[in-house]
């Protein structure tokens, strides 16, 4: 999981309520595990496949090459779309 996302997202949710930060990490990891079955079926935004997290307002941006899904970013959907686009352009 991209380190910046795991730290900032977990910190934010932990400040909201004790224990939610860990739940956030577990939920995102579960979402990432689902890519084993569903990689490539998600719509493309800003040049990457975008899978929405099931429990939090985050999106996982990834590419598929052959049988491998490469995760480029896990970003907060509450941010300005221009910020999201900039973050993804840095990673492409």
C-alpha positions in Angstrom: 0.0 0.0 0.0 1.4 3.5 -0.8 2.9 4.7 2.5 1.6 8.3 2.3 -2.0 7.1 2.0 -1.8 4.6 4.8 -0.3 7.1 7.2 -2.4 10.1 6.4 -5.7 8.2 6.0 -5.1 6.1 9.2 -4.1 9.2 11.2 -7.2 11.2 10.1 -9.6 8.4 11.0 -7.8 7.6 14.2 -8.3 11.2 15.3 -12.0 10.8 14.5 -12.3 7.8 16.8 -9.9 5.4 18.4 -9.5 2.2 16.4 -10.9 3.5 13.2 -7.4 4.2 11.8 -6.6 0.5 12.0 -9.9 -0.4 10.5 -9.1 1.9 7.6 -5.9 0.1 7.0 -7.5 -3.3 7.1 -10.3 -2.2 4.8 -7.9 -0.8 2.2 -5.9 -4.0 2.3 -9.0 -6.0 1.8 -9.9 -3.8 -1.2 -6.4 -4.4 -2.6 -6.8 -8.2 -2.2 -9.9 -8.0 -4.3 -7.8 -6.9 -7.2 -6.7 -10.6 -7.5 -10.1 -11.3 -8.9 -11.3 -8.0 -10.4 -8.2 -6.2 -11.8 -9.0 -4.6 -15.1 -12.8 -4.4 -14.8 -12.9 -0.9 -13.3 -13.4 2.2 -15.3 -10.4 4.3 -16.3 -9.9 7.8 -14.9 -6.9 10.0 -15.6 -5.3 7.1 -17.5 -5.6 4.5 -14.6 -8.2 2.0 -13.6 -10.1 3.3 -10.6 -11.5 1.0 -7.9 -13.6 2.6 -5.2 -13.0 1.5 -1.6 -15.9 -0.4 -0.2 -15.9 1.4 3.2 -14.1 4.7 2.9 -14.2 7.6 0.4 -10.9 6.5 -1.2 -10.0 5.3 -4.7 -7.3 2.9 -5.7 -5.7 3.8 -9.1 -3.9 1.0 -10.9 -2.8 -0.4 -14.2 -2.8 -4.0 -15.5 0.1 -5.4 -17.5 -0.3 -9.0 -18.5 -1.6 -10.7 -15.3 -0.2 -8.1 -12.8 -2.0 -5.1 -11.3 0.3 -2.2 -10.4 -1.2 0.1 -7.8 0.0 3.7 -8.4 -2.0 5.6 -5.8 -4.7 5.3 -3.2 -6.3 8.8 -2.9 -9.0 10.5 -0.9 -12.0 11.2 -3.1 -12.9 14.3 -1.0 -10.0 16.1 -2.5 -10.3 18.5 -5.5 -10.2 16.4 -8.8 -7.5 18.7 -10.0 -5.3 17.7 -7.1 -6.1 14.0 -7.9 -5.1 14.5 -11.5 -1.9 16.2 -10.5 -1.0 13.3 -8.1 -1.6 10.8 -10.8 0.4 12.7 -13.4 3.4 12.6 -11.1 3.1 8.8 -10.9 2.6 8.1 -14.6 
